[in-house]
Amino acid sequence: MSIVTLENPKLKKATNEESKLNGKTFVITGTLSKPREDFKEIIENLGGKVSGSVSSKTDYLLLGESENGKVSTKEATAKKLGVQIISEAEFRKLVAKKSKTESNMIY
């Protein structure tokens, strides 16, 4: 009997040297096309971190659609602190700058 182990490429984390998001901290807010856990997994697989609140240590606020059309507290804080606010489309472009292998696993 042989044991075969299949590696799921989606779960492979990038090494520090090859990671586009290494050391970057993201906060996710608003309604996105996929569950937040999916975005969190992508960020972490590419070497980044996800936080629940915006601070001066935040690099990006991934901003989805607002349910009521108002500016969220996280968005207001990000603007006040000068945190880069990106849309889901901008996030896709950011992570797509990686190799085709990583881009294909993401979207």
C-alpha positions in Angstrom: 0.0 0.0 0.0 1.3 3.4 -0.9 0.4 6.8 0.6 0.0 9.6 -1.8 0.0 13.2 -0.5 -1.5 15.9 -2.6 -0.5 19.4 -2.0 -3.2 22.0 -2.3 -1.5 25.0 -4.1 -4.1 27.3 -2.7 -2.7 26.7 0.8 0.9 27.1 -0.2 2.3 30.2 1.5 4.9 32.4 -0.3 8.3 32.7 1.2 9.3 36.1 2.6 11.6 36.7 -0.4 9.0 36.1 -3.0 5.9 37.6 -1.3 4.4 40.8 -2.6 2.5 41.4 0.6 5.2 40.5 3.0 4.9 42.6 6.2 1.8 44.5 4.9 -1.2 44.9 7.1 -4.7 45.0 5.7 -8.1 45.8 7.2 -11.2 44.5 5.3 -14.5 46.3 5.5 -17.7 46.5 3.5 -19.5 44.0 1.2 -17.2 42.2 -1.2 -17.9 39.6 -3.9 -16.5 36.8 -1.8 -16.5 36.1 2.0 -13.9 38.1 3.9 -12.2 34.8 4.9 -11.3 34.3 1.3 -9.6 37.6 1.1 -7.9 37.0 4.4 -6.6 33.7 3.1 -5.2 35.3 0.0 -3.5 38.1 2.0 -1.9 35.6 4.5 -0.8 33.2 1.7 1.1 36.1 0.1 2.8 37.1 3.4 0.5 39.8 4.7 -1.5 40.2 7.9 -5.2 41.1 8.4 -6.3 43.2 11.4 -9.7 44.0 12.6 -9.2 47.7 13.1 -7.4 50.5 11.3 -4.3 52.0 13.0 -1.2 53.8 12.0 0.4 50.4 11.3 -2.2 49.6 8.7 -0.9 49.6 5.1 -4.2 49.1 3.2 -7.9 49.3 3.8 -9.7 46.9 1.4 -13.0 48.7 1.1 -16.1 47.0 -0.2 -19.5 48.5 -0.9 -21.2 50.2 2.1 -24.7 48.8 2.9 -26.2 52.1 3.7 -24.0 54.3 1.4 -22.4 56.1 4.4 -18.7 56.4 5.2 -17.7 53.7 7.7 -15.8 54.4 10.8 -12.9 52.3 9.4 -12.9 54.4 6.2 -12.9 57.6 8.1 -10.1 56.5 10.3 -8.1 55.3 7.3 -8.5 58.7 5.7 -7.5 60.5 8.8 -4.3 58.4 9.2 -3.4 58.5 5.5 -3.9 54.7 5.0 -4.1 53.7 1.4 -7.7 52.7 0.6 -8.2 50.2 -2.2 -11.2 48.7 -3.9 -11.7 45.0 -4.6 -10.6 45.7 -8.2 -7.4 47.4 -7.0 -6.7 44.5 -4.6 -7.0 42.1 -7.6 -4.4 44.2 -9.5 -2.1 44.3 -6.5 -2.1 40.5 -6.0 -2.1 39.8 -9.8 1.4 41.4 -10.0 2.6 38.1 -8.6 3.5 35.1 -10.8 0.8 33.6 -13.0 0.8 30.5 -10.7 -0.2 32.6 -7.7 -2.6 34.8 -9.7 -4.4 31.7 -11.0 -4.9 30.3 -7.5 -6.3 33.6 -6.3 -9.0 34.3 -8.8 
